[in-house]
């Protein structure tokens, strides 16, 4: 069988979920059909953020503190958005856009 399995990450990296003032450390994963953010402080819990790829409207970068472009914005079709800080947001954005067929 070729291709990634349903729970096998296509890409995974350390990230922070960011609300503009506070950061929550964790791991962001691009999985077949979804994005998952698992907070580092809750590794054995069911707590995670899951965004179905079918709901992703926009993927863009943003400036963190108006200094460095380490931010990744994921906006869904219903207007909700999540901001992540990554060491290499461009690699994640490219892989995500490829998974979205863009």
C-alpha positions as CSV (number, residue, x, y, z in Angstrom):
1,X,0.0,0.0,0.0
2,X,1.5,3.4,-1.0
3,X,1.0,6.8,0.5
4,X,0.7,7.8,4.1
5,X,-1.7,5.9,6.4
6,X,-4.6,7.8,8.1
7,X,-2.7,8.5,11.3
8,X,0.8,8.8,9.8
9,X,2.0,12.4,9.6
10,X,2.9,13.7,6.1
11,X,4.8,16.5,8.0
12,X,5.3,17.2,11.7
13,X,7.2,20.0,13.5
14,X,7.3,21.8,16.8
15,X,4.9,24.8,16.8
16,X,3.1,27.2,19.1
17,X,-0.6,28.0,18.9
18,X,-0.7,31.7,19.3
19,X,-3.5,34.2,20.1
20,X,-1.4,37.3,19.5
21,X,-0.2,37.5,23.1
22,X,0.2,34.0,24.5
23,X,1.8,30.9,23.0
24,X,0.9,27.3,23.7
25,X,3.8,24.9,22.8
26,X,3.1,21.7,21.0
27,X,3.4,19.8,17.8
28,X,1.6,20.5,14.5
29,X,1.0,17.6,12.1
30,X,-0.2,17.5,8.6
31,X,-2.1,14.2,8.3
32,X,-4.1,12.8,5.4
33,X,-7.3,14.9,5.4
34,X,-6.5,17.1,8.5
35,X,-4.2,19.3,10.5
36,X,-3.6,18.4,14.1
37,X,-2.1,20.4,16.9
38,X,-1.2,18.5,20.0
39,X,-0.3,20.7,23.0
40,X,3.0,19.7,24.7
41,X,1.5,20.2,28.2
42,X,-1.1,17.5,27.6
43,X,0.7,14.7,25.8
44,X,-1.4,11.9,27.3
45,X,-4.8,13.6,27.1
46,X,-7.4,13.7,24.3
47,X,-6.9,17.5,24.0
48,X,-5.9,18.5,20.5
49,X,-7.0,20.9,17.8
50,X,-8.1,19.2,14.5
51,X,-8.8,21.1,11.3
52,X,-10.3,19.1,8.4
53,X,-8.5,20.0,5.2
54,X,-12.0,20.2,3.5
55,X,-12.7,23.2,5.8
56,X,-9.5,25.1,5.0
57,X,-10.2,28.3,3.1
58,X,-6.9,30.1,3.3
59,X,-3.3,29.4,4.3
60,X,-1.0,32.3,4.7
61,X,2.0,33.6,6.6
62,X,2.1,36.5,9.0
63,X,4.7,38.6,10.9
64,X,5.2,37.7,14.5
65,X,5.5,40.9,16.5
66,X,5.9,42.7,13.2
67,X,9.5,41.4,13.0
68,X,9.8,37.9,11.6
69,X,7.6,35.9,9.2
70,X,7.4,32.8,11.4
71,X,3.7,32.7,11.5
72,X,1.3,30.4,9.7
73,X,-2.4,31.4,9.5
74,X,-5.0,28.8,8.8
75,X,-8.5,30.2,8.1
76,X,-11.5,27.9,7.7
77,X,-14.6,28.4,5.5
78,X,-16.7,29.4,8.5
79,X,-14.4,32.4,9.3
80,X,-12.5,30.8,12.2
81,X,-8.8,31.1,12.2
82,X,-5.8,29.7,14.0
83,X,-2.3,31.1,14.1
84,X,0.8,29.0,14.6
85,X,4.4,30.0,15.1
86,X,6.9,27.5,13.5
87,X,10.6,27.5,12.8
88,X,9.9,26.8,9.1
89,X,6.3,27.9,8.3
90,X,7.0,28.0,4.6
91,X,7.7,24.2,4.5
92,X,4.5,23.5,6.3
93,X,2.5,26.0,4.1
94,X,3.9,24.4,0.9
95,X,3.1,20.8,2.1
96,X,-0.4,22.0,3.2
97,X,-1.1,23.7,-0.1
98,X,0.0,20.5,-1.9
99,X,-2.3,18.4,0.2
100,X,-5.1,20.9,-0.6
101,X,-4.3,20.5,-4.4
102,X,-3.2,24.2,-4.8
